[in-house]
Amino acid sequence: MITTDELRAIPAFARLAPEAIDYLVRSVEDIHLVPGEYFAHEGDERALFIVIDGRAELTKVVNGEERVIGERVPGRFFGEVPMTLSTPFPASGRAAEPTRIIKLDVTVFYSLAAMAPSVPAFVASLARRYLDWLQTVAAEQAEPEVRVVAPRADRRAHELTGFLTRNQVAFEHVPVEPAGDGAQHPVVELPDGRRLENAGLREIAAAVGLEVEPSQRDYDVVILGAGPAGLTAAVNAAAEGLRTLVVEHLAPGGQAGTSTRIENYTGFPFGISGDELASRALKQARRLGAEIVVTRTAESLRPGGREIELDGGDVLRAPVVVVATGVEWRTLQVPGIDRFLGSGVYYGAARSDSAVARGAESPSWVPATRRDRPPSSSRASRGR
Ligand SMILES: Cc1cc2nc3c(=O)[nH]c(=O)nc-3n(C[C@H](O)[C@H](O)[C@H](O)COP(=O)(O)OP(=O)(O)OC[C@H]3O[C@@H](n4cnc5c(N)ncnc54)[C@H](O)[C@@H]3O)c2cc1C
């Protein structure tokens, strides 16, 4: 439990009246963290944290990568911006070493503010100071290391950019005219100067540093599919110390990875996008020691030999196999439609698909007469 002396050692609390200090002693949460442990996540509901011992890091996901954007040493606050503006946390906080912090939730903060108006004034001044700096960080674009050169409405480019996005690989899409440069599209240009022309997803995945080969043959648990169910199983198996492998046909996230906003996942009071949910689950599973290979498909199970056969003939062994392969969508049964998948025919609209429609006001195939017509009233729409 935090003591009066420890609270008075925080400059902003040094001159508080005894009753305000007593209130804090009784009301704050005293939290001891191990290195890497988070005390706040981007998007969490507001609260105010003060570092007592150790060192905390502030992190923010920028272009799919978690970056350390600041640190807090003893006596420093975190949460002043959300507390002042009534917003969720714009960044996450974690311990960089064994760290002790105290937490004032909203009720405690406002009760203290009623007793000591100097405290909210001080917190607001901190917020003003950090806001400009946070805005700069948020607006900063990380230099993408991978370039995808391909026509914009190209089936393979659509598949590849969706794949890279969902695997959290930062890239730049450089649109070209179809066959304008004589290359076999899509072309992937890598930071080391290599160019992959019309390569398969597995080759590209390996080239950009994703795991595509299991490191062993024997595991305690093999999970098929890295959708929410598979990643949840991976987190729990790895947390128990089991040797855990996830085999994913395409990219982590499954169907949820294509959802722009999921409102009904417990623990996210403001909702969360599917790709963010998948990204967090993936990090959690990896941090706990799970291995995840992508672009690999489980072809068959042989329960007698406890074997799983992957595409290409690789055979894995595990006493426990979790099948979390989700669903396969029903597709339009129209002859020849496969040719237009990803270049005019789409089964959903993920955030990663927005580039396809960038700059377009309406699909080019809509007849001009219909495009030019003013929007119909909701009543007329219902009647159609
Ligand atoms: C656009 C959209 C929005 C949605 N919004 C919501 C929402 O707001 N709230 C909500 O509750 N639900 C929502 N859903 C539904 C939710 O996403 C699914 O219920 C959930 O993703 C199912 O999880 P899962 O892990 O069981 O399967 P999936 O998400 O289907 O994942 C299965 C994974 O297994 C992989 N796989 C398949 N076969 C193999 C194989 N043989 N070998 C290796 N890997 C394989 C697939 O590639 C896939 O990644 C939404 C779905 C979509 C498409």
The ligand as a Tripos MOL2 file, in Angstrom:
@<TRIPOS>MOLECULE
LIG
   53    58     1     0     0
SMALL
NO_CHARGES

@<TRIPOS>ATOM
      1 C1        -16.8360   -8.6100  -42.4090 C.3       1 LIG1
      2 C2        -17.0970   -9.3910  -41.1420 C.ar      1 LIG1
      3 C3        -17.5130   -8.7190  -39.9900 C.ar      1 LIG1
      4 C4        -17.7430   -9.4300  -38.8060 C.ar      1 LIG1
      5 N1        -18.1230   -8.7310  -37.6900 N.ar      1 LIG1
      6 C5        -18.3710   -9.4020  -36.5450 C.ar      1 LIG1
      7 C6        -18.7370   -8.6930  -35.3660 C.ar      1 LIG1
      8 O1        -18.8380   -7.4630  -35.3590 O.2       1 LIG1
      9 N2        -18.9670   -9.4230  -34.2360 N.ar      1 LIG1
     10 C7        -18.8400  -10.7950  -34.2250 C.ar      1 LIG1
     11 O2        -19.0560  -11.4000  -33.1800 O.2       1 LIG1
     12 N3        -18.4830  -11.4880  -35.3230 N.ar      1 LIG1
     13 C8        -18.2500  -10.8250  -36.4700 C.ar      1 LIG1
     14 N4        -17.9110  -11.5300  -37.5920 N.ar      1 LIG1
     15 C9        -17.8310  -12.9960  -37.5140 C.3       1 LIG1
     16 C10       -16.5030  -13.4200  -36.8750 C.3       1 LIG1
     17 O3        -15.4570  -12.7780  -37.5670 O.3       1 LIG1
     18 C11       -16.3560  -14.9500  -36.9380 C.3       1 LIG1
     19 O4        -17.3700  -15.5260  -36.1630 O.3       1 LIG1
     20 C12       -15.0120  -15.3630  -36.3840 C.3       1 LIG1
     21 O5        -13.9610  -14.8240  -37.1590 O.3       1 LIG1
     22 C13       -14.8860  -16.9060  -36.3800 C.3       1 LIG1
     23 O6        -13.6140  -17.2090  -35.8610 O.3       1 LIG1
     24 P1        -12.8940  -18.5890  -36.1230 P.3       1 LIG1
     25 O7        -11.5060  -18.4740  -35.5620 O.co2     1 LIG1
     26 O8        -13.7520  -19.6950  -35.6580 O.co2     1 LIG1
     27 O9        -12.8250  -18.7670  -37.7140 O.3       1 LIG1
     28 P2        -12.2980  -17.8160  -38.8790 P.3       1 LIG1
     29 O10       -12.2720  -16.4130  -38.4860 O.co2     1 LIG1
     30 O11       -13.0680  -18.2170  -40.0770 O.co2     1 LIG1
     31 O12       -10.7780  -18.2920  -39.0590 O.3       1 LIG1
     32 C14       -10.4400  -19.5530  -39.5680 C.3       1 LIG1
     33 C15        -9.0000  -19.5020  -40.0600 C.3       1 LIG1
     34 O13        -8.5960  -20.8220  -40.4210 O.3       1 LIG1
     35 C16        -7.8210  -20.7810  -41.6260 C.3       1 LIG1
     36 N5         -7.9220  -22.0820  -42.2600 N.ar      1 LIG1
     37 C17        -9.0220  -22.6460  -42.8560 C.ar      1 LIG1
     38 N6         -8.7450  -23.8900  -43.2690 N.ar      1 LIG1
     39 C18        -7.4310  -24.1390  -42.9500 C.ar      1 LIG1
     40 C19        -6.5640  -25.2520  -43.1030 C.ar      1 LIG1
     41 N7         -6.9960  -26.3810  -43.6730 N.pl3     1 LIG1
     42 N8         -5.2790  -25.1520  -42.6660 N.ar      1 LIG1
     43 C20        -4.8400  -23.9880  -42.0790 C.ar      1 LIG1
     44 N9         -5.6370  -22.9180  -41.8860 N.ar      1 LIG1
     45 C21        -6.9130  -22.9840  -42.2980 C.ar      1 LIG1
     46 C22        -8.4700  -19.6570  -42.4210 C.3       1 LIG1
     47 O14        -7.5530  -19.1130  -43.3640 O.3       1 LIG1
     48 C23        -8.8260  -18.6600  -41.3240 C.3       1 LIG1
     49 O15        -7.7940  -17.7070  -41.1040 O.3       1 LIG1
     50 C24       -17.6260  -10.8540  -38.7870 C.ar      1 LIG1
     51 C25       -17.2270  -11.5270  -39.9390 C.ar      1 LIG1
     52 C26       -16.9560  -10.8180  -41.1090 C.ar      1 LIG1
     53 C27       -16.5150  -11.5460  -42.3200 C.3       1 LIG1
@<TRIPOS>BOND
     1     1     2 1
     2     2     3 ar
     3     2    52 ar
     4     3     4 ar
     5     4     5 ar
     6     4    50 ar
     7     5     6 ar
     8     6     7 ar
     9     6    13 1
    10     7     8 2
    11     7     9 ar
    12     9    10 ar
    13    10    11 2
    14    10    12 ar
    15    12    13 ar
    16    13    14 ar
    17    14    15 1
    18    14    50 ar
    19    15    16 1
    20    16    17 1
    21    16    18 1
    22    18    19 1
    23    18    20 1
    24    20    21 1
    25    20    22 1
    26    22    23 1
    27    23    24 1
    28    24    25 2
    29    24    26 1
    30    24    27 1
    31    27    28 1
    32    28    29 2
    33    28    30 1
    34    28    31 1
    35    31    32 1
    36    32    33 1
    37    33    34 1
    38    33    48 1
    39    34    35 1
    40    35    36 1
    41    35    46 1
    42    36    37 ar
    43    36    45 ar
    44    37    38 ar
    45    38    39 ar
    46    39    40 ar
    47    39    45 ar
    48    40    41 1
    49    40    42 ar
    50    42    43 ar
    51    43    44 ar
    52    44    45 ar
    53    46    47 1
    54    46    48 1
    55    48    49 1
    56    50    51 ar
    57    51    52 ar
    58    52    53 1
@<TRIPOS>SUBSTRUCTURE
     1 LIG1         1 GROUP 0 **** ****
